Amino acid sequence: MRRRHQREPEPPTSPLSARHYSGLLERARVKLSAQQALALLVLLALVIGVCAGVVVIGFRQLSEGPAILYLPRLEDFESLPASWRFGLPVAGAAVLGLLFHWMAPSGRPTGVVHVLDRLHNHQGRMPMKNAVLQFFGGALALLSGQSIGREGPSVHLGAASGSWVAQRLRLPDNSARTLLACGVAAAIAASFNTPLAGVIFAMEVVMLEYTVAGFLPVMIAAVSGSAATRLAFGHQAAFSVPASQLESLAEFPILFVAALIIGALAALFILSQRYLVPLQQKHSPFPRFLVAGVATGVLALWVPEILGTGYDTLELAMLGQLSIAALAAIVLAKIVATALATGLGIPGGVIGPSLVIGACVGGAAGHLANLWLGAATASPGLYAMVGMAAMMAALLNAPLAALLTILELTYNPNVLFPGMMTIVVACLVSRQLFGSDGIYQESLRALGKSGTPSWRAQMLSRVGVASVMERAVAATPQLLERAQAERLIEQQPAWLLIGGDDTPQALRTADLANFLQRPPKEPEGNEEHPKEEEKIDLLRLPGERLQLAPLSWRATLLEAQQQLEQQGAGALYIGRDYDQGNSGVLDSEVAGIILPQHIEHYYRQ
């Protein structure tokens, strides 16, 4: 194979082992850009799964450990006196408001919505300052009893772990997207101890696609994340409820009505975000957080079960130990408190609250079934589990992830049969009757950001430019002597990249070869001394020239297409160190060139 005439990047020292390592790493990056290094991607996913699991364990310890100073038991906010139930969320919101106020606006976005924005609009590059704020801000929000879940912060921290590894290794952006999804799967698995649900959540909610190349790394990341949390917190299921099953098909009408109510409540919650989320861009954090904290504190005076994640209330609902009146009050208060908290920007998630709301609606339906149909019906616990799945599915627009989450949380396979029916009905009501997408997509839209890429954009994001670019290129100055031009042609590049004073251009090498085949101009007879041979101006000789714009070798084909459209260029030159701030053709080590037909060829193949 003909060796490329390109300068090797010089390491700080020149031992052979360093050069060999650099070459191996570069070849691995090229294979990752073409999705040909699945084994390496799986190995990286294993590392990321462990990292994300450790980070989530640390977050749980920080968000739960200090609570023993003022709570008799974990999440037992109900035992606090009224002054504490009001003052704790208000004080926590005030401190959070000051913390966020001191941060620059670019460092404030957190949660799953931020992860989706960075994935689909910034190629998965997660700023670490946002992750640090999420770690401490999310813990403070949970400790102060805000009506949020810990899964949103966990997803953010897991995604940041995957992005951090990709950035440290300077991996191509297409593989960085996969590693971000690995972090998400590991975080969900570590937070809930649900590895399968973590995989489906990452693919269904975050990546919005199912591919074999994406599944395998995400699966191993979820397994390693779940293994880390099991070492820290044990192997037991998140909720211990007695086994129960549907006793009669006569219970289906009650489940159907419950699903209708859950779908309507999910749509109402999503609709509230359309009006609340834009306030994050109009008002500073302190007044927004204070409003959410005061509202939560006032509601907690009458319904203290809304404070915190509410998993203790969730378990009581599944055990059938709450009355219908109590369940109804919790549903209404939880919806208001959580909608205000998440809509106004409190750093938390909606998955936990959705499970509490769904369990309470389902538990109330179970009590009514027992009253109307007698003892030959399923326990309220089964109805609560079905309600959890339906609410999570309708709110997140993730039916499969919701079903598998409930299955792994309870280890009760009897929930599958009625759960599938209620999920379908709840999702249809939320999407078709009320016209609402999932909570994350609606929130992104309310912020004026794109959250649902087209299938073409998804496809172009899977492949890096390093795998399809034209590598037979050579950088050259604008003026060349004839001998220099001949030596340049001997290298047989397809394109010459000309670094001019203004915009760099590309010239086909064949046009220079045709020019050199012309006979040289003979000196005139009356000249005693022939003039010195004029240099060849590559920007003036006849031929096809393309205006060039720079692009990092880590970019995807989608980024290449966007750069071509934004710059109005005819082609892009791929610099090895352009992503480190070096954008000149002759100053950067050029790796190749991307033409529009390269993108079209991949798109049509």
C-alpha positions in Angstrom: 0.0 0.0 0.0 1.4 3.4 -0.9 2.3 5.4 2.1 0.8 8.8 2.5 3.2 11.8 2.4 1.9 13.5 5.5 3.9 14.8 8.5 3.7 12.6 11.6 2.7 14.6 14.7 5.8 14.9 16.9 5.4 13.7 20.5 7.0 15.6 23.3 9.7 12.9 23.3 10.7 10.6 20.5 10.8 7.1 21.8 9.5 4.4 19.4 6.8 3.3 21.9 5.2 6.8 22.0 5.0 6.8 18.2 3.6 3.3 18.1 0.9 4.3 20.7 0.0 7.4 18.8 -0.4 5.4 15.6 -2.6 2.8 17.3 -4.8 5.5 18.8 -5.2 7.3 15.5 -6.2 4.0 13.7 -8.7 3.3 16.5 -10.2 6.7 16.1 -10.6 6.2 12.3 -12.3 2.8 12.9 -14.6 4.4 15.5 -15.6 7.1 13.0 -16.7 4.3 10.6 -18.4 2.2 13.3 -15.9 -0.6 12.6 -14.4 -0.9 16.1 -17.3 -2.4 18.0 -15.1 -4.4 20.4 -13.2 -1.2 21.3 -16.6 0.6 21.8 -17.8 -2.1 24.1 -14.6 -1.9 26.1 -15.1 1.9 26.5 -18.7 1.4 27.4 -17.7 -1.0 30.2 -15.4 1.7 31.6 -18.0 4.4 31.3 -20.6 2.1 32.9 -18.4 1.8 36.0 -17.6 5.5 36.0 -21.3 6.5 35.7 -22.2 3.9 38.4 -19.7 5.4 40.8 -20.8 8.9 40.1 -24.5 8.0 40.7 -23.6 6.2 43.9 -21.8 9.3 45.1 -24.8 11.4 44.2 -27.1 9.1 46.1 -24.9 9.2 49.1 -24.8 13.0 49.0 -28.5 13.4 48.5 -29.5 10.9 51.2 -26.8 10.8 53.8 -27.2 14.3 55.4 -31.0 13.7 55.7 -30.4 11.6 58.8 -29.6 14.8 60.7 -33.3 15.9 60.5 -35.3 12.9 59.3 -36.1 9.9 61.6 -36.0 7.6 58.5 -35.0 8.2 54.9 -37.7 10.2 53.0 -40.0 10.4 56.1 -40.8 14.0 55.6 -44.3 13.3 56.9 -43.0 13.1 60.5 -41.6 16.6 60.4 -43.5 19.4 62.2 -45.5 21.8 60.0 -42.9 24.6 60.3 -40.2 22.2 58.9 -42.5 21.0 56.1 -42.9 24.6 55.0 -39.5 26.0 55.8 -37.3 23.2 54.4 -38.4 23.5 50.8 -38.5 27.3 51.0 -35.0 27.5 52.4 -33.6 24.9 50.0 -35.1 26.8 47.0 -33.6 30.1 48.3 -30.1 28.5 48.5 -30.5 26.9 45.1 -31.6 30.2 43.7 -28.5 32.0 45.0 -26.2 29.1 43.7 -27.7 29.2 40.2 -27.6 33.1 40.2 -23.9 33.0 40.7 -23.4 30.7 37.8 -23.1 32.0 34.2 -26.3 31.4 32.2 -24.5 28.9 30.0 -23.7 26.8 33.1 -27.2 26.6 34.5 -29.0 24.1 32.2 -29.3 20.7 33.8 -31.3 17.4 33.6 -32.5 15.2 30.8 -33.6 18.2 28.6 -30.1 19.5 28.7 -28.7 16.1 27.8 -31.0 15.8 24.8 -30.1 19.4 23.7 -26.4 18.6 23.9 -26.8 15.3 22.1 -28.9 16.4 19.2 -27.6 20.0 18.8 -24.0 19.8 20.0 -22.9 16.3 19.1 -23.0 15.1 22.6 -20.4 17.5 24.1 -21.4 17.9 27.7 -19.9 20.9 29.6 -18.5 19.7 32.9 -19.5 22.9 34.8 -23.2 22.0 34.2 -22.5 18.5 35.5 -20.9 19.8 38.7 -23.8 22.1 39.3 -26.2 19.2 38.7 -24.3 17.1 41.2 -24.5 19.5 44.1 -27.7 21.4 43.1 -29.6 18.1 42.6 -28.5 16.8 45.9 -29.5 20.0 47.7 -32.9 20.0 46.0 -33.6 16.4 47.2 -32.4 17.1 50.7 -34.7 20.1 51.0 -37.7 18.1 50.0 -38.4 19.5 46.5 -41.0 17.5 44.6 -38.6 16.0 42.1 -36.9 12.7 41.3 -33.3 11.7 41.4 -33.3 10.1 38.0 -33.0 13.3 36.0 -29.8 14.3 37.8 -28.5 10.8 37.5 -29.1 10.8 33.7 -27.2 14.1 33.4 -24.3 12.8 35.5 -24.1 9.5 33.5 -24.2 11.3 30.2 -21.5 13.7 31.4 -19.4 10.7 32.3 -19.6 9.3 28.8 -18.9 12.6 27.2 -15.9 13.3 29.5 -14.3 10.0 28.5 -14.9 10.7 24.8 -13.5 14.2 25.0 -10.4 13.1 27.0 -9.6 10.6 24.3 -10.5 13.0 21.5 -12.8 10.4 19.9 -14.9 11.2 16.8 -18.3 12.7 17.5 -20.3 9.8 16.2 -18.8 7.4 18.8 -19.1 10.1 21.5 -22.8 10.1 20.9 -22.9 6.4 21.6 -20.8 6.7 24.7 -23.1 9.4 26.0 -26.0 6.9 25.6 -23.9 4.4 27.5 -23.6 6.8 30.4 -27.3 7.4 30.4 -28.1 3.6 30.4 -25.6 3.0 33.2 -27.1 5.9 35.3 -30.7 4.6 35.0 -29.5 1.1 35.8 -27.5 2.4 38.8 -30.3 4.7 40.0 -33.1 2.1 39.8 -31.1 -1.1 39.8 -32.9 -1.8 36.4 -30.3 -2.6 33.7 -32.8 -3.6 31.0 -34.9 -0.5 31.5 -31.7 1.6 31.4 -30.9 0.1 27.9 -34.4 0.8 26.6 -34.5 4.3 28.1 -31.2 5.2 26.5 -32.3 4.0 23.1 -36.0 5.0 23.2 -35.8 8.4 24.9 -32.2 9.6 24.3 -30.9 8.1 21.1 -34.3 7.8 19.5 -33.1 4.8 17.5 -32.5 1.0 17.7 -29.3 -0.3 16.1 -27.2 -3.3 16.8 -24.0 -1.3 16.9 -25.6 0.9 19.5 -27.3 -1.8 21.6 -24.2 -3.8 22.5 -22.2 -1.0 24.1 -25.3 0.4 25.9 -26.1 -3.1 27.2 -22.6 -3.6 28.7 -22.7 -0.1 30.2 -26.0 -0.8 31.9 -24.7 -4.1 33.3 -21.6 -2.5 34.7 -23.6 0.4 36.2 -26.0 -1.9 37.8 -23.2 -4.1 39.1 -21.7 -1.0 40.8 -24.9 0.0 42.5 -25.6 -3.6 43.7 -22.2 -3.7 45.3 -23.0 -0.4 47.1 -26.7 -0.9 48.0 -27.4 -4.7 47.6 -29.3 -6.9 45.1 -32.9 -6.5 46.4 -35.6 -5.0 44.3 -36.4 -1.3 44.8 -39.9 -2.2 46.1 -41.0 -5.2 48.0 -44.7 -5.9 47.3 -46.6 -9.2 47.4 -47.2 -11.0 44.2 -50.6 -10.2 42.6 -52.4 -10.8 39.3 -55.5 -9.8 37.5 -58.4 -12.1 38.7 -61.0 -11.3 36.1 -61.5 -9.7 32.7 -64.3 -7.7 34.3 -61.5 -5.5 35.9 -60.5 -4.3 32.4 -63.1 -1.5 32.2 -61.8 0.0 35.5 -58.3 -0.2 34.2 -59.4 1.4 31.0 -61.0 4.4 32.8 -57.9 4.7 35.0 -55.8 4.8 31.9 -58.0 7.6 30.4 -57.5 9.6 33.6 -53.7 9.0 33.6 -53.4 10.0 30.0 -55.3 13.2 30.7 -53.1 14.0 33.8 -50.0 13.4 31.8 -51.2 15.7 29.1 -52.1 18.4 31.7 -48.6 18.1 33.2 -47.0 18.5 29.8 -49.2 21.4 28.9 -48.1 23.2 32.1 -44.5 22.9 31.0 -45.3 24.7 27.7 -46.1 27.8 29.8 -43.7 27.4 32.7 -40.4 26.4 30.9 -40.1 29.6 28.9 -40.0 31.5 32.2 -36.5 30.0 32.7 -35.3 32.3 29.9 -37.2 35.4 31.1 -36.5 35.5 34.9 -33.5 35.0 37.1 -33.2 31.7 39.1 -33.8 33.1 42.6 -37.4 34.3 42.1 -38.3 31.3 40.1 -37.0 28.8 42.6 -38.5 30.7 45.5 -42.0 30.5 43.9 -41.6 26.7 43.5 -40.3 26.3 47.0 -43.1 28.4 48.6 -45.7 26.5 46.6 -44.2 23.2 47.7 -44.1 24.3 51.3 -47.7 25.5 51.3 -48.9 22.2 49.8 -46.8 20.2 52.2 -48.6 21.7 55.1 -51.7 19.6 54.1 -50.1 16.9 52.0 -46.6 16.2 53.3 -46.4 13.1 51.1 -45.4 15.3 48.1 -42.0 16.2 49.7 -38.9 14.5 48.2 -38.9 11.6 45.8 -42.0 10.1 47.5 -40.8 6.4 47.2 -42.1 5.7 50.7 -45.6 6.9 49.6 -45.2 4.9 46.4 -44.7 1.7 48.4 -47.7 2.4 50.6 -49.8 2.9 47.5 -48.6 -0.5 46.2 -49.4 -2.1 49.5 -52.9 -0.7 49.5 -52.4 1.2 52.8 -53.6 4.6 51.6 -57.3 5.6 51.4 -58.9 6.8 48.2 -59.2 10.4 49.6 -55.5 10.4 50.5 -54.5 9.1 47.1 -56.5 11.7 45.3 -55.1 14.5 47.4 -51.5 13.3 46.8 -52.2 13.1 43.0 -53.4 16.7 42.8 -50.8 18.2 45.1 -47.9 16.2 43.5 -48.8 17.3 40.0 -48.9 21.0 41.0 -45.7 20.9 43.1 -43.7 18.9 40.5 -44.9 20.9 37.5 -43.8 24.1 39.3 -40.5 22.7 40.3 -39.5 21.2 37.0 -41.0 24.0 34.9 -39.3 26.7 36.8 -35.9 25.0 36.7 -35.3 23.2 40.0 -32.6 20.7 39.1 -34.5 17.4 39.4 -36.3 14.7 37.3 -39.9 13.8 36.5 -39.6 10.0 36.4 -39.9 9.5 40.2 -42.9 11.9 40.5 -44.6 10.2 37.5 -44.3 6.9 39.3 -45.9 8.3 42.5 -48.7 9.9 40.6 -49.4 6.8 38.5 -49.3 4.6 41.5 -51.8 6.8 43.4 -54.2 6.9 40.5 -53.9 3.1 40.0 -54.2 2.4 43.8 -57.4 4.5 43.9 -58.8 2.5 40.9 -57.8 -0.8 42.8 -59.8 0.3 45.9 -62.8 1.1 43.7 -62.5 -2.3 42.0 -62.6 -4.0 45.3 -65.7 -2.1 46.3 -67.6 -2.6 43.1 -66.5 -6.2 42.2 -65.9 -7.7 45.6 -63.0 -9.6 46.9 -62.5 -11.6 43.7 -60.3 -8.8 42.2 -56.7 -8.0 42.1 -55.2 -6.1 45.0 -54.8 -2.3 44.8 -51.0 -3.0 44.5 -51.3 -4.5 41.0 -53.4 -1.5 39.9 -50.8 0.8 41.4 -48.0 -0.9 39.4 -50.1 -0.7 36.2 -50.7 3.0 36.9 -47.0 3.6 37.4 -46.2 2.2 34.0 -49.0 4.1 32.3 -48.1 7.4 33.8 -44.4 7.1 33.0 -45.1 6.0 29.5 -47.5 8.8 28.7 -45.4 11.5 30.3 -42.1 10.4 28.7 -43.5 9.0 25.5 -41.5 5.9 26.2 -44.0 2.9 26.5 -41.4 0.1 26.3 -39.0 1.7 28.8 -41.9 2.3 31.2 -43.1 -1.3 31.0 -39.7 -2.8 31.6 -39.0 -0.3 34.4 -42.0 -1.5 36.4 -41.2 -5.1 35.6 -37.7 -4.8 37.0 -38.7 -2.6 40.0 -41.3 -5.1 41.2 -40.2 -8.5 39.7 -43.8 -9.2 39.1 -44.5 -10.5 35.5 -48.2 -10.3 36.1 -48.1 -6.6 35.5 -47.3 -7.1 31.8 -50.7 -8.1 30.6 -52.8 -5.3 32.1 -49.8 -2.9 31.8 -49.6 -3.1 28.1 -53.3 -2.2 27.7 -53.2 0.8 30.0 -50.0 2.1 28.5 -51.5 2.1 25.0 -54.6 3.8 26.2 -52.8 6.4 28.3 -50.3 7.2 25.4 -53.1 7.5 22.9 -55.0 9.9 25.1 -52.0 12.1 25.8 -50.7 12.2 22.2 -53.8 11.9 20.0 -56.6 13.5 22.1 -54.5 16.3 23.7 -51.8 16.5 21.0 -48.8 16.4 23.4 -45.4 14.9 22.8 -43.2 13.6 25.5 -42.3 15.9 28.4 -38.7 16.3 27.2 -39.5 17.1 23.6 -42.2 19.6 24.7 -39.7 21.3 27.1 -37.1 21.6 24.3 -39.6 23.1 22.0 -40.7 25.5 24.7 -37.0 26.6 25.0 -36.8 27.2 21.3 -34.5 24.2 20.7 -34.7 21.2 18.4 -35.2 17.9 20.1 -36.3 15.4 17.4 -33.8 15.1 14.6 -35.0 13.8 11.2 -34.1 10.2 10.2 -31.7 11.6 7.7 -29.9 13.7 10.4 -29.9 10.6 12.6 -28.2 8.6 9.8 -25.6 11.2 9.1 -24.7 11.5 12.8 -23.7 7.9 13.0 -20.6 8.2 10.8 -17.6 10.4 11.2 -16.0 12.4 8.4 -12.7 10.5 8.9 -14.2 7.3 7.5 -15.5 8.8 4.1 -13.2 11.7 3.4 -10.9 11.9 0.4 -7.4 11.3 1.8 -5.4 11.8 -1.4 -4.7 15.5 -0.8 -1.7 17.7 -0.5 -1.4 21.2 1.0 0.6 23.7 -1.2 1.4 27.4 -1.4 -0.2 29.5 -4.1 3.0 30.0 -6.1 5.1 27.0 -7.3 8.1 26.6 -9.5 7.7 24.1 -12.3 10.0 21.6 -10.6 8.0 21.8 -7.4 4.8 21.3 -9.3 6.1 18.2 -11.0 7.3 16.7 -7.7 3.9 17.5 -6.2 2.1 15.6 -9.0 4.4 12.6 -8.5 2.7 12.1 -5.1 -0.5 11.5 -7.0 -3.0 13.5 -4.8 -6.5 13.9 -6.1 -6.8 17.5 -4.8 -4.4 20.3 -4.0 -5.3 22.5 -1.1 -4.1 26.0 -1.7 -3.5 28.2 1.3 -4.1 31.8 0.1 -4.3 35.0 1.9 -8.1 34.9 1.9 -10.3 31.8 1.7 -8.3 28.6 1.0 -9.3 26.8 -2.2 -9.0 23.3 -3.6 -7.7 22.5 -7.1 -7.9 19.2 -9.0 -4.4 17.9 -9.5 -5.4 16.8 -13.0 -5.8 20.5 -13.9 -2.3 21.3 -12.8 -1.0 18.2 -14.7 -2.7 19.4 -17.9 -1.1 22.8 -17.5 2.3 21.3 -17.1 1.9 19.3 -20.3 1.8 22.5 -22.3 5.1 23.3 -24.0 7.0 26.0 -22.2 7.1 29.5 -23.8 10.2 30.0 -25.9 12.3 33.1 -25.2 12.2 35.8 -27.9 15.2 35.8 -30.3 16.3 39.4 -29.6 16.7 38.7 -25.8 20.3 38.0 -24.9 19.5 36.6 -21.5 16.2 34.7 -21.0 13.9 35.9 -18.2 13.8 33.9 -15.0 11.1 31.3 -15.2 7.9 32.6 -13.8 6.2 30.7 -10.9 2.9 29.0 -11.5 0.0 30.7 -9.8 -2.4 27.9 -8.8 -5.2 30.4 -8.3 -5.0 31.6 -11.9 -4.4 28.6 -14.1 -7.5 27.1 -15.8 -9.3 24.5 -13.8 -12.0 23.6 -11.3 -11.5 25.3 -7.9 -13.6 25.0 -4.8 -13.8 27.4 -1.9 -12.8 25.6 1.3 -14.0 25.8 4.9 -12.4 24.1 7.9 -13.9 21.2 9.8 -12.5 19.0 12.7 -11.7 15.4 11.9 -13.9 14.5 14.9 -17.0 15.8 13.2 -19.9 13.7 11.8 -21.3 13.8 8.3 -24.2 15.8 9.7 -21.8 18.5 11.0 -20.1 18.5 7.6 -23.4 19.0 5.8 -24.3 21.9 8.2 -20.9 23.5 7.7 -21.2 23.3 3.9 -24.6 25.0 4.1 -23.6 27.7 6.6 -20.3 28.6 4.9 -21.5 28.3 1.3 -18.3 26.4 0.6 -17.7 23.9 -2.2 -15.8 21.5 0.1 -14.4 21.1 3.6 -10.8 20.4 4.5 -10.3 18.2 7.6 -7.5 19.3 9.8 -6.1 17.0 12.4 -5.7 19.8 15.0 -8.4 22.1 13.8 -10.5 21.1 16.9 -7.6 22.5 19.0 -7.9 26.0 17.5 -5.7 25.7 14.4 -7.7 26.5 11.3 -5.2 27.4 8.5 -4.6 24.9 5.6 -0.9 25.3 5.8 -0.8 25.7 9.6 -2.9 22.6 10.3 -2.0 19.0 9.5 -4.5 18.3 6.8 -6.0 14.8 6.9 -8.4 15.0 4.0 -11.2 16.7 2.2 -15.0 16.3 2.2 -17.0 17.0 -0.9 -20.8 17.2 -1.1 -20.9 14.1 -3.2 -19.2 12.2 -0.3 -22.2 13.0 1.9 -24.7 12.2 -0.9 -23.0 8.9 -1.6 -23.3 7.8 2.0 -26.9 9.0 2.1 -27.9 7.0 -1.0 -25.9 3.8 -0.5 
